[in-house]
Structures are given as C-alpha cells and as structure tokens.
Amino acid sequence: MEAGLQDCWNHIGVMGDHSCPLLVEAIHCQNCGVYGAAGRSLLQRVAPPGYVEEWIQILADGPESPELGESRTEYGGTQQNRAQLSRIQPSGTQPSRAMEKSSSLQSLILFRLGEECLACPVHLLQLVTTPTPIHRIPHRQNPAFLGLVNVRGELLLCVSLRVLLGIAPAHPEPGHGQPRWIVMGTTAQPWVVPVDEIYGIDRVAIQTLEEPPIVLGQETAAYSQGMIQWQGRRVNVLAGDRLLANLQVALT
C-alpha cells in the first residue's frame, strides 16, 4: 500500500466491516468516489527509481528467468508486487471471507426479483450498475441467456436469474424501487444479472438460516442455501457458488 493512501475499503468498506455510511447509496466501494480517487492517485504516482529498467529486464529475460531472485506470476510481476496488489483488490477476497467465518457472519447483497426477496454472498459481487441496452445473440434457444451488455467498455454475458429460478415477473407500482444490474462471479467469468430492486448489503448470522419451505419452486430450491428473516421480509439466500457453477447452462 502506498504511503499516505487511505484504504478505507479494507476497513469500513466491502472488504472490512461494512460500516461506511457511503455504502447505503454506493452499494459497493467500486461505485464510490473515494475509491475512484484512490485508483487515480495510484495511476498518477511517480514511478520509483529503477522501475522502468526492472520491467525492461523482465520483458527481455522472459517468464522463467532465474536471475531476478523472485518468482513472477502470470501477470508478469513479482510475488511481492502481486501481494501488494491483492491488498487493494476491490472485489471480495479470501481475507474478507475468513473474517466472516470467524465471527459466524455472512455478508449478503439483498435484492428483489418479481415478488421474491433474494440474497447472494457479497464476495461474489463485483459491481452494481444501471441498466443499458442488451445486444441479443441470434439462434440462442435458452430464454435465460439474454445476450451481451456493455459494462464500462467491456462486453459481458447477461443472464436472467428470474428465468433460471422460475420466478414470475411482477408489475410493481411506480416508485417501487429501481431496476439495477448486478455484476457477479469471478474475475475470469463475470455475469450480468438484472434485478428489479436492490435493498442493500447486510450481514446475518449463518446459524439463523432456516430450511427452504416445501412450497418453494423446484428451480429456486435447487439454488437455495436457506431462508432468513430480514426487516420483516422472508429472504431466500442463494448458494452463490452453486449458482455460478450452473450459469454456463444458460449459454447452451
């Protein structure tokens, strides 16, 4: 971490205890101006002495040079550089999940699809953004695959969680929440999931999870981790890793 850089996201943000008051509106640190300003300051900082020469040597020697004294990762940097980068990784990582496990708490992003209240582990969350046009892909038969969308200049796969879970569409009254897109998954395979409303991020005690009711639809039950009571609502907590493992089916 650069000297003088306040990495609040590691302490009170999505990688910390989620106590930052700005999360109420921003949902994720990636949407916050403080996080963006910190990123810009890293890009604008003056390179340390010898930095350019080091990279010239790295590129000249190739990925297996034993002369550098430190093993390089697939990104081309040293293990030390990689460790420094991991401390400012914006999405949820192992340290955050380890902290939650030790306290028996699980951080969840809560949202609405149709008339259903759902939640997903926040470590899978990469971004919450406003909807943009969906570019349909011809000859796709699975209705859960919606097409491609442009998110910050990158084309991502868009899938309908509502179709995948068999949730009927709702017709809410005007002013009843704003549709949003959730970018979730791994860095290698992010997915865009449209939702009808975002409630926010909260932490729940995992021991309070209840068994899914029998009346829960077969599609939804297949991905359910359990049920919780949250602010007077009965929320279905999705098993995020299981859900991501089956999203590829939407492409067939």
N, C-alpha and C positions, 0 to 999 in steps of 0.2 A: 504493500500500500504506500502510495506517495505521501511524503511528509506534508502535513497540513490539510490533507484531503479528508473530509468528514464522511465516512462510510456509514451513514445513518441507516441504510437499508440492511446492514448486517446486525444492527442492534434493535431498532424500533420498527423496522420495515418487514418485508415478507420473509427475510432470512433471519429475523430476530423475533421479538415478542409481539409484533403486530400492534403495538400501542401507539404508533404515529397517527395523529389526528387527520393527516392528509390522506390516509388510506380510505377514509369514508367516501371520498369523491374519486380519488385516483384508482382505487381497487388494487392496483399493482404498482410497485415502485418504478417500473418501466414507463408508466404514464405520468410520472411526477417531474416537475421542472427541476427540482433539486438533483434528482438522479441524472437528468439530461445535462445539466450544467457540469456535474462531476465528470461525465463522459467526455464532454467537450474540452474540459481542462486537461484531461489525460492526453487527448489528441493534440492539443496545442502546446504541451510542455516541451521544453528544450531537451533534445536527445543528450544523454550523458556522454562524457568523453570516451571515445573508443567504440561507441555503439555501431556506427556505420562500418568501421573496419571489422568488427566482430561478425556482422552479417555478410560482408564480402567474403570472409574466410569460411563461414558456414556454407554459403552457396557454392563456393569454389571447391570445398572438400567433399561435398556430398553428404548423405544422411548417415553414413557409417564411419565417419572419421573418428579415430581413437585419440586424436591429438588435442581435442578440446577439453578433455578431463571431466566432462559432464555429459550424460546421455541426453540426446534430444528426443523430443516427442514427435508425433506425426505432423504437428503444426510447424516444425522447423525450429522451435525454440528449445532452450534448455529446460531441464526438470525444475530448476529454480524459478525460471520465468513462468513456467506453467503453474507452479504453486502460487505465485503472486497473482496470476490472472484468476485462479479459482476463488480467491478471496473476494473478488468483486463480481463474480458471476451473478447476473440478475435473477435468473430463474431459480426455483427451489433446488437444493442440493443436499447431499448426504448429511452435512453438519446440522442443517435445519431439522431434518427428519430424526436424527439422533437425539436432538434436544427434546423433540416432541415425545419420542418413545420413553425417555427417562421420566417425563412428567405425566405420562399416560394421557396426553392430549393430542388431538389430531386437528390440524388446521384445514378448514374446508372453505371452498367458494360455493356460495349458495345462490341458486338461480331458479327461474320458473320456465317450464315448458308446458304450454297449454294450461291445464288446471293443476298440473303436478309440480310440487316443490322438490327440487333435487339438490344434491350436493356432491362435490367431487374433491378429492385430496388436492390441496393447493400446490403441492410440489410438482404437479403436472401442468400447472398454469404457466403460460408464457406471456400472454398479453390479453387485454380486453380492449376491444375497439368498436367503432360504429360500423354498421353495415355498408358495404359497397356492392356494385353490380357483380353478379355471378355469371361467369362465362361457361355456358353449357358445353358439354362434350358430346358429340353425336354418337349414336349407337351404344350408349350405356343403358343397360337394362335395369340395374338395381336402382330403385327410387331413392334409396338412402344416399346415393352419391349425387351431389348437386352440381358439381363442376369445379372450376378453378376461380380463385379470387386473388386480387392484388392487395397484399398487406405490406405496406411500407416498401413498395417496389419489388416484392418477391411474390411469385405465383405459388399459392398453397392449395392443397386439396380441401374441398369443403364438403362436409357430410352432415346429414340431418339426423341428429340424435333423437328427434321426435319420431321419425320413421323407424329408426333402428330399435327404439324401445316400445314402439306401438302405442304412442301417446296421441290422443285425438287433439286436433287443433282447437284453440279457444278463440272466442271473439270478445275480448275484454272491452270495457267501456273506455272512451277517450280519456287520456291522462293516467291510465292504469299501467304505469311502467313504460320503459323504453326498450325496444329490441336492441340487443348487443351481440357481438361476435366474440366468442372465446377461442383463443389460440392455445391449444393444449397438446401435450405429447412430449416427445424428446426433441433434442436439437436436430437429430438426423431425420426425424419424421414428425413434423408438426402438423396438426389438423385444425381446420377452422370449423367451429360448431356454432351455428346460430341458436340463440336463446331468446325468449320473449321478455325476460327481465332479469336483472342482476340485483340480488339482495345485498351482497357484500361478502366479506371474509370474516369468519369467526372460528374459535377453537372450541372443541367439545371433548368431553371425557369419553374415551373409547369404550369404557365399561358400561356406558349408558346406552349403547347400541342395542336395539331390540330386533328380534327375528322379523323378517318381512311377513306381512299378513298373507293368508291364503288367497285373499281376493286380488292380490297384486297380479297384474298381467304376466303371462309366461315370459314374454320378451324382457320386460322390466326386471322380473325376479332373477333372470339369468345373470344380470349385471349388478344386483343389489348386494351391498355389504351389510345392510341393516337399516333400521329406522331410528330417527331421533325426534324429540320434541324441541322446536326452536321458535321462540316468540309466538307461541300459540299455533304454530303450524306443524304438521306432521311431515317430516322431510325424509326422503329416500336417499341414503348415502350410497353412491355408486362405487363399485370396486374399480378404481381408475385403471390399474394395470391390466385387469381382465378386459375392461372396455377397450383400451388401446390395442390389445392383442387381437381383437376381433374387428377393428375398424377396417382392416385391409379387405375384409369380405365385401365391403361396400363398393369396392372397385371392380368386382367380378361381375 
